[in-house]
Amino acid sequence: MKVLVTGHKGYIGTILVPMLLAKGYEVFGIDSDLFEKCTFGQGFTQIPDLRKDVRDIEISDIEGCDAAIHLAALSNDPLGNFNPNLTYEINHQASVNLAKLCKEVGINRYIFSSSCSNYGAGGDDWLTEDSPFNPVTPYGISKVKVEQEVAQLADDNFSPTFLRNATAYGVSPRLRFDLVLNNLVAWAFTTGRIYIKSDGTPWRPIVHIEDISRAFIAVLEAPNELIHNQAFNVGRNEDNYQIRQLAEIVGEVVPNCKIEYAKDGGPDKRCYRVDCSKITKVIPEFKPQWNARKGAQELYDVYQKVGLTLEEFEGEKYQRIAHLKSLISAQSLDSNLRWKN
């Protein structure tokens, strides 16, 4: 089976691709590679690919593929807020257009990387796939719109599936430091402070990027009747944490550090506890293998190994918005995040 992966050079894609290859899949990637200068470590697995903006994909680009895993997006809330119109153009409109192209070319299985950000201001109640959407950011709104519109394309020949990933964490060749556990461990290691920018009370489900990848593979291999036009929360129920609980775990892993709250930190609107029991019941082949403590230890070990500094992880190489602004300033990118050359 030939699997199309968009965003294959991103934070999750660089982990998913080798896992797909290990399972015997032929993998083809499409990625504009906005963060080509942001590789963390020794690089990543190379595959046949096309350097192209997801907004520009044509039928001829995806012919011959049997399934599509769509990861490509502006990948977090702050980046989404940077230019909401671009967020809707890339995350929403291009994703729906890709689904239509897949359907037209005969790609039956379209697996969309959605988000638990769809639930947004969800409060303290447990949220299932049937809970109402309540997104509070352009990023979350864009994911909701894709689910709603692509679901309407489903028929006997086109099966979309929506994986609502919990907040990701873990080491990747395209490491992100804007994710809560990655960020807390980085602050703890480089400064001795576990720096919390809210009051620590918001709930957040978290999931390792390897387990996200396992979910995509499990859906790819599941019988069609189980996953047809279905949404699944991706994570484990026991991995819903308040931010302050994550800080305490980090404090137990990283020696000689203390928790510090930002002076102006208040409650974060983004607060949700997510019930992930559906995916394990419907697709028992999905077996997550990580938890917060194990993940914090992985991050700490790698940060030690590379000698991570505060200047590095807070600098423009690993801060998505700062890096894009730098590329625009250097006239490598235009204001619509398209390469100029």
N, C-alpha and C positions, 0 to 999 in steps of 0.2 A: 504494500500500500504506500502510495506517495502522499505525504502530508505537507500541506502548506502551513508555515508558521510565519505570521507577520510579527514584526518586532522581535525577531530572533536574536538580535544583538543587544537586547535590553537586559534589565535586571533579572527577570524571570526567564526570558528566552535563552540566555546563555547557560542556564541550568537545565531547562527542559530539553533542548536539542540533543545533548549527549545521552540523556535518558531515553529519548525516542530512538536514537541510533542503536543503543544497547538492546532495545526490544526488536530490532530488525526492520524498522521503518526506513523508507527513503524519505528524506526531508529536504524541502526547498524553502528558502527564506526570502522574505521581502522586508526591507528596512531602509529608511533614509539615513540611518546612522548619525543622528545629530550629536551623539556623544562618543564619537570615534576616538577622541583624545582623552577619554575618561576611564580607560581600562585600569582595573585594580588587580595587580598581580601579574601573572605570566601570560595572559591572553586567554583565548577560548577556542572551542572546536569550530573549525571552518567547514562550511557546507556550500553546495551550489546555491547561489542567491542572486537577487536583483536589488541593486541600490536604487530605491524609488520611494517617493512619498506615497503613503497609503491613500492620499486624496487622488492620486493619479493612476491607480491600478486599472488595467484594462483586461478584457476577457482573455486576450492572447497571453497575458502574463501568468494566468492561473490554469490554462488548459493542461490537461494531463494529470492534475492533482485529484485525489480521491476524497480528501477531507481537508478542512481548514480549521486551524487554531488561530484565533485572532487576538493577539496581545497588544499590537501597536496602538499607542495612545499617548497623550500628554498625561503623565502618570501620577500626579498627586494633586491635592487640594490647592497648595500655594501656587503651583505651576498653572493650574486651571484658572485661578483668580488673576494671574498675570495678564491674560487676555481672554476673557470669557467667550468672545465670538470665535476665536481660534479653537478654543476647547470644543465648542459645539460643532465647528466645521470638521475637525479631525476626529474627535472621540465619537461624535454622534453621526453626522452626515456621512462621513467616509465609511464608518462601520456598517451602516444600513446599506450603502451602495455596494460594499463588498459582499454582503449577504445576497443582494439581488444578482450580482455577477456570478456568485457561486451557484445560485439556483439556476441561472440561465445556462451555465456551462455544464451542469449536471453533477456538481459536487453536493452529495446528499447531506453530509454531516458538517455542520458549522458550529464550532464551539467558541463561544464568546467569553472573554475574560471580563466579567462584570465585577461588582464590588459590594461589600457590606456597607459602603458609604451610601448606598441606596436608602438605607434605613435612617441615616442622618441623626436627627434629634429623636432617637428612639426611647430614651429614658432608661429605667431600670428593669423593665419587663423583658422577658425572654421573647425574641423575635424569630418567627419561622418564615419560610418562603411565602406563606400566605399573609404575613403581616403587611400593613400598609406602607408604601414608600413615604419617606419624609426627608428627602435630601436637602442639605443646607448649603451646598457649594455647587459651582458650575460643573465640577468633575462628577459629583454624585448625580446631578440632574442629567448630564449627558449619558451616563450609564443607564439610568432609568428609561430615557427616551429610546435608546437602542433596543432594550428588552421589549418595550411596548410595541415598537414598529416591526422588529424582526419576527416577533411571535406571530404577527399577522401573515407572514410569508409561508408559514409552515403548511405542508401538505404531504401527500403520500410519497413525494419524491424529494422533499427537503425537510431535514430535521435539525432545527437549531437547538442548542442547549446553552444555558446561561449559568456560568460558574461564578457565584458571588463570593469572591475571595475575602477572607478576613484580612486584617492588616498584616502585610508580609514582613518577614524578617529573615536574616541569614546571610551568609557570605556568598558573593557572586563576583565574577569578573567585571561586571558593571555595577559595582556596589553602590547602594543609595544610603545616605546618612540622614535622610529626612524621615525615615521610618522609626517608630517609637523605640523599639528595643535596640536597633542598630545605633540609634542616636544616644540613648541613655548609657550604653556600654562605652561608646566613644568618649562621651563627656567624663565618665568615671575614670577611664584609663588615662586620658590625656591631662586631666585637671585635678583628679581626686574628688571632684564634685559630681553628684548625680543630679543634673540640672533639669528641673521640671517647670515647663512654661505655663502650665495650668495650675489649678489647686489640687490636682492629683485624684479627684473624685470620678472623672469620666470613665465609663466602661469601654473597653475595647477588646474585641476578639483578635487573636493573633495566630498566624500560621506560617510555618517555615516554607521557603520557596521550593524546596525539594518536595514537600507534601502537596503544595499547589500543583507542581508538575505531575505528581502521582495521581492527582484528581483528574487532570486533563487526560492522562493516559488511560485511566480507568473508564472515563466516559467514552473515549475513542474506541475502546474494546467492548463496551457494554452492548447488549442486545438493543436494537433500535426502539422497541416498544417501551423500554425502561427509561429512556432519556429523551424521547421525542417531545420537543417543545416544553421542556422542563427546566426549572431553576433549582440550583442546589447551593446552599450555604457551604463553604469550604473551610473546614477547620475541625476542632474538637470542642465539645461543650466545656470541658475542664480547662480550656485555654482562653476563657473570657476573664480578663483581669481589669481591675481599676489601675490607672496609671501609677498610683502610689505603691500598689502591690508589685508591679513590675520593677519599680525603683528598689524595693526591698530585696527582690531576687538578685538584681544587679549588685546590690551592696554585699550580698553573701558570696558572690562570685569574684568580684574585683576587690582585692584587699586595699585597706587604707583609704577608703573613700566615704563621703558623707552625702546625705540627701539635702538638696537645697532647692527651695521654691522661688520662682521669679517673684519679685515684689509686686508686680502688677498682674500676676497670674490669677485668673478667676475661673469659674466653671466653663468648660468647653461645650459648645452646642452639640458637637459630635460625640454622642454618648449612646452606645447601643450594646446590648447583650444578645448574642446570636445563638440560636439553637441549630446545631449542625448534625442532628441525629438522622435527618432524611437521607443524606448521601451514604452513610454507612449502612442504613437499612436497605436502600434500593440497590446500591452498588457495593456489596460487601468486599469486593476486590480492592476497594480503596482502603488502605491501611496506613494512616499517618504514623510517622516514627519519631517526631520531634516534640519537645515541650519547651517552655520558656527558659528553664534552668539550663537545659542542654544547649539551647541556642545561644544563651548569654555566654556560656563557656566557650562555644565555638568562636563567637565574635571576639571575646577577650584573648583567646589563644592566637588568633590571626592578627589582631591589632598589636599584640606583643611581638609577633614574628616579624612584622614589617616595620615596627617602630613608629606607629601612627602618631602624628602630632596634631595639636589643635588647629594649627594654621592649615594643615592639609584638609582635614575633614570639614572645616568651616570655610575653606577657600573655594574658588570658582571651579576647580576641577571636579568636585563632587557635589556641589550645590547646583541643582538643575537650572534654576532661574539665573543665577549669576553666570553660569557657563553660557547659556543662550544669549544673555545680554552682551557678554564678551564677544561672541561670534558675530552678533549684529553690529556692535561697535567697530569690529575689524572688517566689516562689510563682507564677511564670508556668508552670512545669512541675510535675507531680507526680513522685513518686519512681519511677514507672513510665515516665517520659519521655513523658507525654501532656500536651498543652496543657490548661490549666485554663480558658481562655477563647478 
